[in-house]
Amino acid sequence: MIEIKKYSNQEGYPEPRRVIRYTLFWCTSGSAEILIDENLFFLKAGQTVTITSGQFHQLIAVEGEVTALEFTLDFFSKSDSDIELIFHNGLFCHFGMNEIITVRRPSFFTETLSMIEKEIQEKPYQYLISTHSLVELLLIEINRSKIANGDEIWKPDALFLKFLESVRYHFSDNYPVSHFAAILGTTEAKLNEISKLHTQKTAQNVIYSLIISEAKRLLLYEKLSVKEIAYQLGFNDPFYFSNFFKKHISRSPKEYQKAVKN
């Protein structure tokens, strides 16, 4: 549901891991090296990076002190405004657009994480409500820092984010856009409208983008054949999947796998 872990002057995880939680790494002092999907990030004191649910990541090494905050969507998202806050200004982005963010008030950030840790450990009356509020404060501080650092404000739509979540849970079903519209109680036209507003892509092309992101992760971190990955992503024909992947990445699945791993 919600958990805090601390790492100090040590090696991190022995191998990349995947959790169905939203993860935030905060560097209190020193530095840290973090692998997220296929990209390496170097975190310094006063900086944070957010990782969306389902991304592979590995805390490789810590020279100083790092705190990891993990929470589930069910824990945090009690309303549409909660869902929108998770993804506001690209936080926890499903398209793998991770970034290092320098926080304006590092002492506030560290103190707030300490308060969350204390609430989780001691479990006082209504501690889940208090921790929810404290996580909200952290995300607001990140957004304010991004804006202060020159980022434009990006306000997501809860329906669009629910669409992304639904796609991620139904890769193997190969649902058309119309089926996702029915699941979400909306129309195909509305999904196309909000997809174009947020990504300049149709809803179908948003689905394709998420499939490609998932295919990359499976190719890099799971011991599966291309055929098995194709079936897992809803393709009945592995040859068609390979052509689909090459069309979007300009490399076949095997070529991509070899290039990145080397």
Sine and cosine of phi, psi and omega as CSV:
sin_phi,cos_phi,sin_psi,cos_psi,sin_omega,cos_omega
0.00,0.00,-0.89,0.46,0.13,-0.99
-0.51,-0.86,0.67,-0.74,-0.09,-1.00
-0.47,-0.88,0.55,-0.83,0.08,-1.00
-0.83,-0.56,0.70,-0.72,0.05,-1.00
-0.76,-0.65,0.56,-0.83,0.01,-1.00
-0.87,-0.50,0.60,-0.80,0.00,-1.00
-0.76,-0.65,0.73,-0.68,-0.05,-1.00
-0.66,-0.75,0.88,-0.47,0.07,-1.00
0.70,0.71,0.90,0.43,-0.07,-1.00
-0.39,-0.92,0.20,-0.98,0.19,-0.98
-0.96,0.26,0.42,-0.91,-0.04,-1.00
-1.00,-0.08,-0.75,-0.66,-0.02,-1.00
-0.96,0.29,0.60,-0.80,-0.02,-1.00
-0.92,0.38,-0.39,0.92,0.00,-1.00
-0.38,-0.92,0.30,-0.95,0.03,-1.00
-0.84,0.54,0.61,-0.79,-0.02,-1.00
-0.78,-0.63,0.41,-0.91,0.01,-1.00
-0.79,-0.62,0.85,-0.53,0.04,-1.00
-0.82,-0.57,0.57,-0.83,0.03,-1.00
-1.00,0.00,0.88,0.48,0.04,-1.00
-0.60,-0.80,0.37,-0.93,0.12,-0.99
-1.00,0.01,0.77,-0.64,-0.15,-0.99
-0.86,-0.52,0.67,-0.74,0.05,-1.00
-0.79,-0.62,0.81,-0.59,0.11,-0.99
-0.97,-0.23,0.74,-0.67,0.02,-1.00
-0.81,-0.58,0.80,-0.60,0.01,-1.00
-0.99,-0.12,0.94,-0.33,0.01,-1.00
-0.97,0.23,-0.66,0.75,0.00,-1.00
-0.48,-0.88,0.39,-0.92,0.04,-1.00
0.96,0.29,-0.75,-0.67,-0.06,-1.00
-0.41,-0.91,0.22,-0.98,0.04,-1.00
-0.49,-0.87,0.50,-0.87,0.06,-1.00
-0.92,-0.38,0.81,-0.59,-0.08,-1.00
-0.75,-0.66,0.76,-0.64,0.12,-0.99
-0.99,-0.11,0.80,-0.61,0.06,-1.00
-0.80,-0.59,0.91,-0.42,-0.14,-0.99
0.81,0.58,-0.93,-0.37,-0.04,-1.00
-0.96,-0.29,0.13,0.99,-0.10,-0.99
-0.89,-0.45,0.64,-0.77,0.06,-1.00
-1.00,-0.07,0.68,-0.73,0.04,-1.00
-0.81,-0.59,0.63,-0.78,0.01,-1.00
-0.90,-0.43,0.95,-0.31,-0.09,-1.00
-1.00,-0.06,0.73,-0.69,0.04,-1.00
-0.91,-0.40,0.20,-0.98,-0.01,-1.00
-0.82,0.57,0.71,-0.70,0.01,-1.00
1.00,0.09,0.20,0.98,-0.01,-1.00
-0.85,-0.53,0.43,-0.90,0.03,-1.00
-0.69,-0.72,0.36,-0.93,0.12,-0.99
-0.63,-0.77,0.65,-0.76,-0.01,-1.00
-0.94,-0.33,0.56,-0.83,-0.07,-1.00
-0.77,-0.64,0.81,-0.58,-0.06,-1.00
-0.97,0.23,0.38,-0.93,0.03,-1.00
-0.84,0.54,0.78,-0.63,0.04,-1.00
0.99,-0.14,-0.23,0.97,0.07,-1.00
-0.96,0.27,0.58,-0.81,0.15,-0.99
-0.98,0.18,0.67,-0.75,0.05,-1.00
-0.47,-0.88,0.41,-0.91,-0.01,-1.00
-0.58,-0.81,0.87,-0.49,0.17,-0.99
-0.98,0.20,0.96,-0.28,-0.16,-0.99
-0.99,0.16,-0.75,0.66,-0.03,-1.00
-0.42,-0.91,0.51,-0.86,0.03,-1.00
-0.78,-0.63,0.82,-0.58,0.13,-0.99
-0.88,-0.47,1.00,0.04,-0.13,-0.99
0.72,-0.69,-0.71,-0.70,-0.01,-1.00
-0.68,-0.73,0.74,-0.67,0.00,-1.00
-0.75,-0.66,0.64,-0.77,0.08,-1.00
-0.91,-0.42,0.71,-0.71,0.07,-1.00
-0.93,-0.37,0.81,-0.58,0.08,-1.00
-0.94,-0.34,0.81,-0.59,0.03,-1.00
-0.82,-0.57,0.69,-0.73,0.08,-1.00
-0.51,-0.86,0.44,-0.90,-0.01,-1.00
-1.00,0.01,0.34,-0.94,0.06,-1.00
-0.89,0.45,-0.63,0.78,0.00,-1.00
-0.89,0.46,-0.60,0.80,0.01,-1.00
-0.91,0.42,-0.71,0.70,-0.17,-0.99
-1.00,0.03,-0.62,0.78,-0.19,-0.98
-1.00,0.01,1.00,0.02,0.05,-1.00
-1.00,-0.05,-0.24,0.97,-0.04,-1.00
-0.44,-0.90,0.15,-0.99,0.04,-1.00
-0.88,0.48,-0.57,0.82,-0.02,-1.00
-0.92,0.39,-0.53,0.85,0.07,-1.00
-0.91,0.41,-0.71,0.70,0.01,-1.00
-0.87,0.49,-0.69,0.73,-0.02,-1.00
-0.91,0.41,-0.56,0.83,0.01,-1.00
-0.93,0.38,-0.62,0.79,0.02,-1.00
-0.84,0.54,-0.61,0.79,-0.10,-0.99
-0.97,-0.24,0.04,1.00,-0.03,-1.00
-0.84,0.55,0.71,-0.71,0.00,-1.00
0.83,0.56,0.50,0.86,0.10,-0.99
0.99,0.13,0.15,0.99,0.05,-1.00
-0.90,0.44,0.59,-0.81,0.04,-1.00
0.76,0.65,0.68,0.74,-0.11,-0.99
-0.93,0.38,0.72,-0.69,-0.01,-1.00
-0.96,0.27,-0.15,0.99,-0.03,-1.00
-0.99,-0.13,0.29,0.96,0.09,-1.00
0.94,0.35,0.49,0.87,-0.02,-1.00
-1.00,-0.09,0.85,0.53,-0.01,-1.00
-0.94,0.34,0.51,-0.86,0.01,-1.00
-0.47,-0.88,0.47,-0.89,0.11,-0.99
-0.99,0.15,0.76,-0.65,-0.01,-1.00
-0.86,-0.51,0.82,-0.57,0.07,-1.00
-1.00,0.06,0.84,-0.54,-0.07,-1.00
-1.00,0.04,0.67,-0.74,-0.06,-1.00
-0.92,0.39,-0.65,0.76,-0.09,-1.00
-0.87,-0.49,0.99,0.17,-0.07,-1.00
-0.88,0.48,-0.58,0.81,-0.02,-1.00
-0.91,0.42,-0.63,0.77,0.05,-1.00
-0.89,0.46,-0.66,0.75,-0.02,-1.00
-0.90,0.44,-0.73,0.68,0.00,-1.00
-0.89,0.45,-0.69,0.72,0.00,-1.00
-0.90,0.44,-0.64,0.76,-0.01,-1.00
-0.92,0.40,-0.65,0.76,0.07,-1.00
-0.89,0.45,-0.61,0.79,0.03,-1.00
-0.91,0.42,-0.62,0.79,0.04,-1.00
-0.91,0.41,-0.65,0.76,0.05,-1.00
-0.89,0.46,-0.71,0.71,0.00,-1.00
-0.86,0.52,-0.69,0.73,-0.01,-1.00
-0.90,0.44,-0.69,0.73,0.02,-1.00
-0.88,0.48,-0.69,0.73,-0.01,-1.00
-0.91,0.42,-0.66,0.75,-0.03,-1.00
-0.94,0.35,-0.70,0.72,-0.11,-0.99
-1.00,0.02,-0.39,0.92,0.02,-1.00
0.76,0.65,0.81,0.58,0.07,-1.00
-0.94,0.35,0.10,-0.99,-0.01,-1.00
-0.81,0.58,0.76,-0.64,0.03,-1.00
0.87,0.50,0.55,0.83,-0.04,-1.00
-0.91,0.41,-0.47,0.88,0.02,-1.00
-0.93,0.38,-0.54,0.84,0.07,-1.00
-0.93,0.37,-0.69,0.72,-0.02,-1.00
-0.92,0.40,-0.66,0.75,0.00,-1.00
-0.92,0.40,-0.59,0.80,0.06,-1.00
-0.85,0.52,-0.72,0.69,0.00,-1.00
-0.90,0.44,-0.62,0.78,-0.01,-1.00
-0.93,0.36,-0.62,0.78,0.08,-1.00
-0.90,0.44,-0.63,0.77,0.08,-1.00
-0.83,0.56,-0.71,0.71,0.00,-1.00
-0.87,0.48,-0.64,0.77,0.03,-1.00
-0.88,0.47,-0.72,0.69,-0.04,-1.00
-0.92,0.39,-0.60,0.80,0.06,-1.00
-0.90,0.44,-0.66,0.75,0.02,-1.00
-0.89,0.45,-0.63,0.78,0.06,-1.00
-0.89,0.45,-0.71,0.70,-0.01,-1.00
-0.89,0.45,-0.66,0.75,0.04,-1.00
-0.90,0.44,-0.61,0.79,0.03,-1.00
-0.92,0.40,-0.66,0.75,0.02,-1.00
-0.88,0.48,-0.68,0.74,0.00,-1.00
-0.92,0.40,-0.67,0.74,0.04,-1.00
-0.89,0.45,-0.49,0.87,0.02,-1.00
-0.99,0.14,-0.01,1.00,0.09,-1.00
0.95,-0.30,0.03,1.00,0.02,-1.00
-0.95,0.30,0.52,-0.85,0.13,-0.99
-0.98,0.22,0.45,-0.89,0.02,-1.00
-0.98,0.17,0.79,-0.61,0.07,-1.00
-0.85,-0.53,0.91,-0.41,-0.03,-1.00
-0.97,-0.25,0.93,-0.36,-0.02,-1.00
-0.97,0.23,0.28,-0.96,0.04,-1.00
-0.96,-0.27,0.75,-0.66,-0.07,-1.00
-0.85,0.53,-0.60,0.80,0.00,-1.00
-0.90,0.44,-0.66,0.75,0.02,-1.00
-0.89,0.45,-0.65,0.76,-0.02,-1.00
-0.94,0.35,-0.58,0.81,0.09,-1.00
-0.91,0.41,-0.58,0.81,0.07,-1.00
-0.88,0.48,-0.73,0.68,0.02,-1.00
-0.87,0.50,-0.71,0.70,0.00,-1.00
-0.88,0.47,-0.67,0.74,-0.03,-1.00
-0.90,0.43,-0.66,0.75,0.04,-1.00
-0.87,0.50,-0.70,0.71,-0.05,-1.00
-0.89,0.46,-0.49,0.87,0.00,-1.00
-1.00,0.03,-0.06,1.00,-0.09,-1.00
-0.74,-0.67,0.50,0.87,0.01,-1.00
-0.81,0.59,-0.75,0.66,-0.12,-0.99
-0.93,0.36,-0.30,0.96,-0.04,-1.00
-0.99,0.13,-0.32,0.95,0.03,-1.00
0.81,0.58,0.72,0.69,-0.02,-1.00
-0.95,0.32,0.60,-0.80,0.14,-0.99
-0.97,0.23,0.20,-0.98,-0.01,-1.00
-0.85,0.52,-0.61,0.79,-0.03,-1.00
-0.87,0.50,-0.58,0.82,0.00,-1.00
-0.94,0.34,-0.64,0.77,0.05,-1.00
-0.90,0.43,-0.60,0.80,0.05,-1.00
-0.87,0.49,-0.68,0.73,0.01,-1.00
-0.91,0.42,-0.67,0.74,0.02,-1.00
-0.85,0.52,-0.65,0.76,-0.11,-0.99
-1.00,-0.02,0.00,1.00,0.03,-1.00
0.93,0.36,0.60,0.80,0.00,-1.00
-0.69,-0.73,-0.28,-0.96,-0.02,-1.00
-0.90,-0.43,0.35,-0.94,0.07,-1.00
-0.88,0.47,-0.62,0.78,0.02,-1.00
-0.88,0.48,-0.64,0.77,0.00,-1.00
-0.92,0.39,-0.66,0.75,0.03,-1.00
-0.90,0.44,-0.63,0.78,0.06,-1.00
-0.91,0.42,-0.64,0.77,-0.01,-1.00
-0.89,0.46,-0.76,0.65,-0.05,-1.00
-0.96,0.28,-0.50,0.87,0.05,-1.00
-0.91,0.42,-0.68,0.73,0.02,-1.00
-0.92,0.38,-0.59,0.81,0.02,-1.00
-0.89,0.46,-0.66,0.75,-0.10,-1.00
-1.00,-0.01,-0.47,0.88,-0.12,-0.99
-0.74,-0.67,-0.07,1.00,-0.11,-0.99
0.88,0.48,0.40,0.91,0.03,-1.00
-0.82,-0.57,0.40,-0.92,0.14,-0.99
-0.94,0.33,0.25,-0.97,0.04,-1.00
-0.87,0.49,-0.62,0.78,0.01,-1.00
-0.90,0.44,-0.64,0.77,0.01,-1.00
-0.95,0.32,-0.46,0.89,0.13,-0.99
-0.90,0.43,-0.68,0.73,0.06,-1.00
-0.86,0.51,-0.70,0.71,0.02,-1.00
-0.86,0.51,-0.67,0.74,-0.01,-1.00
-0.88,0.48,-0.66,0.75,0.01,-1.00
-0.93,0.37,-0.60,0.80,0.05,-1.00
-0.89,0.45,-0.68,0.73,0.01,-1.00
-0.89,0.46,-0.69,0.72,0.02,-1.00
-0.87,0.50,-0.68,0.73,0.00,-1.00
-0.93,0.37,-0.64,0.76,0.02,-1.00
-0.86,0.51,-0.68,0.73,0.02,-1.00
-0.86,0.51,-0.71,0.70,-0.02,-1.00
-0.89,0.45,-0.68,0.73,-0.01,-1.00
-0.92,0.40,-0.61,0.80,0.02,-1.00
-0.92,0.40,-0.58,0.81,-0.08,-1.00
-1.00,0.07,-0.55,0.84,-0.22,-0.97
-0.84,-0.54,-0.19,0.98,0.02,-1.00
-0.94,-0.34,0.58,-0.81,0.00,-1.00
-1.00,0.06,0.94,0.34,-0.04,-1.00
-0.82,-0.57,0.53,-0.85,0.10,-0.99
-0.98,0.22,0.27,-0.96,0.05,-1.00
-0.86,0.51,-0.61,0.79,0.03,-1.00
-0.88,0.48,-0.70,0.71,0.00,-1.00
-0.91,0.42,-0.64,0.77,0.03,-1.00
-0.90,0.43,-0.67,0.75,0.02,-1.00
-0.84,0.54,-0.75,0.66,-0.01,-1.00
-0.91,0.42,-0.61,0.79,0.00,-1.00
-0.91,0.42,-0.46,0.89,-0.02,-1.00
-0.99,-0.15,0.21,0.98,0.13,-0.99
1.00,-0.01,0.23,0.97,0.03,-1.00
-0.99,-0.13,0.81,-0.59,0.05,-1.00
-0.99,0.16,-0.35,0.94,-0.06,-1.00
-0.87,-0.49,0.95,-0.31,0.01,-1.00
-0.85,0.53,-0.53,0.85,0.02,-1.00
-0.91,0.41,-0.65,0.76,0.04,-1.00
-0.91,0.42,-0.64,0.76,0.05,-1.00
-0.87,0.49,-0.70,0.72,0.00,-1.00
-0.88,0.48,-0.66,0.75,0.04,-1.00
-0.92,0.39,-0.64,0.77,0.05,-1.00
-0.87,0.48,-0.72,0.69,-0.02,-1.00
-0.90,0.44,-0.70,0.71,-0.03,-1.00
-0.91,0.42,-0.57,0.82,0.03,-1.00
-0.88,0.48,-0.60,0.80,-0.06,-1.00
-1.00,0.00,-0.48,0.88,-0.12,-0.99
-0.93,-0.36,-0.21,0.98,-0.06,-1.00
0.92,0.39,0.29,0.96,0.09,-1.00
-0.60,-0.80,0.52,-0.85,0.11,-0.99
-0.94,0.34,0.29,-0.96,0.05,-1.00
-0.81,0.59,-0.69,0.72,0.00,-1.00
-0.91,0.42,-0.66,0.75,0.01,-1.00
-0.90,0.44,-0.67,0.74,0.02,-1.00
-0.89,0.45,-0.73,0.68,-0.01,-1.00
-0.84,0.54,-0.73,0.68,-0.03,-1.00
-0.91,0.41,-0.69,0.72,-0.06,-1.00
-0.90,0.44,-0.70,0.72,-0.06,-1.00
-0.96,0.28,-0.67,0.74,-0.02,-1.00
-0.92,0.39,-0.48,0.88,0.03,-1.00
-0.99,0.13,0.00,0.00,0.00,0.00
